[in-house]
Amino acid sequence: MQDKTHDAMIITDADAWRSRDLAVLWHPCTQMREHPDTLPLLPIERGEGAWLVGYDGRRYLDAISSWWTNLFGHAEPRIAAAIARQASTLEHVILAGCSHAPAVELAERLLAIAPREAGREPLAKVFYADNGSAGVEVALKMAFHWFRNRGEMQRTKFIALENGYHGETIGALAVGDIPLYRRVYAPLLAEALFAPSPDSYLCEPGESPAQRASRAAAGLRELLERHAGEICALILEPLVQCAGGMRMHDPSYLRLARELCDAHGVFLIADEIAVGFGRTGTLFASEQAGVQPDLLCLSKGLTGGSLPLAAVLTTQRIYDGFLDDSRDRAFLHSHSYTGNPLACAAALAAQGIFESDGVIERNRNTAAVMRELAQPFAEHAHVADVRQTGMIVAFELTKNGDKRTPFDPAARVGLHAYRSAVANGVLLRPLGDILYWMPPYCVDHAALRQLAQVTRIAIDEATACA
Ligand SMILES: *Cc1c(COP(=O)(O)O)cnc(C)c1O
């Protein structure tokens, strides 16, 4: 196979990188058997705004913001400069016993912009970790440990939502409900309880998203009552279950969940790792329901998509629960790179861009253009649902364009759509048969029009043969 193509043409730099890569690398979230034949590997030389440029000079619109991390475009000059400046001053220092300006300033900044609810004590402390999953582990351990410190030893369980996702480490996977990632490791995972998802896609005929939300909340109430005194926290992704297929729900669910958590003395952990920092139209998704969590997990867009970093924000009350003369009661969790100065400097630069560029305002326009471009897809014979929350648009493909008849997974509709889009200069990465747009905020209208055209072709081609 390979010989045939190589005989026919000059080996490009891209080809050379492809074969060197496959000789040594094991890629994330990939059945490696599918490289190189089923899936084209894309060696990327550089990024420019919303675009990625391959070693062969081909350009791809990064329609998924490189796994939802990128906010302001690739190689953003202000973020790059902040990292460079920090790198020549202090690249890293242990954060146990030491302190540095980027970690302090970022914490001050995050606490100042965090969701706030009248009458509730504000988020007041920041604990750093170095990726989203690690941030989730921190939040889970903190919630559990807080109750333990109070002598509530029987509070050992977490409630999560069906179809939710919180990362890949063993603890985070335990509160995730996506079989593709979870199934194999199930025997290793701590037990979690799953409450019904408020997902609007699951509305019964005639049911509104708000009604669906309230029905899901009734399921949550039942679970909390059945396990009264055994639960540490409820963890959820506010407004959009991203890895679960960009499934969206009514903000009223968050309000109801907040009230139920309060009534049962259970912490609410908002995992805004994917939806935070403007993705849903507001800086944080929780704001749209006027809800403040007890623990807020942030990562992905935190550094504008430049460096790995996570932050867990929590209240003074939770922090105080660990203060004691005994080390056993302290939160001894740590990562070598906790609060890395480079990552914190990048995050501070990203925060500066939100302010100086009026990003949330600008996104309102961009989201309106996305809405206009997405609407016509609803008429497509194989599109069962077009949904949008802010800067996220998703298209759910099914056999007959209704919700009851999914495509046969063996038809690999999403994979065909991916290949079609890549051939036309757009990096889409469907979740099963769900295509979505989640571009960097700097994407311009011309690129969005191209994205819509390429998506249309991808859906036509992928569904034609299925
Ligand atoms: C991506 C994601 C995570 C995990 O973050 P990583 O940095 O990939 O470990 C956790 N929760 C949500 C909601 C996510 O989307």
The ligand as an ORCA input file, in Angstrom:
! r2SCAN-3c Opt
* xyz 0 1
  C     -11.972     17.272     28.830
  C     -12.786     17.189     30.046
  C     -12.255     16.698     31.240
  C     -10.861     16.138     31.350
  O      -9.877     17.066     31.075
  P      -8.420     16.537     30.591
  O      -7.582     17.731     30.608
  O      -8.648     15.975     29.220
  O      -8.010     15.495     31.557
  C     -13.056     16.711     32.357
  N     -14.309     17.168     32.302
  C     -14.867     17.650     31.179
  C     -16.256     18.162     31.192
  C     -14.133     17.644     29.998
  O     -14.689     18.059     28.861
*
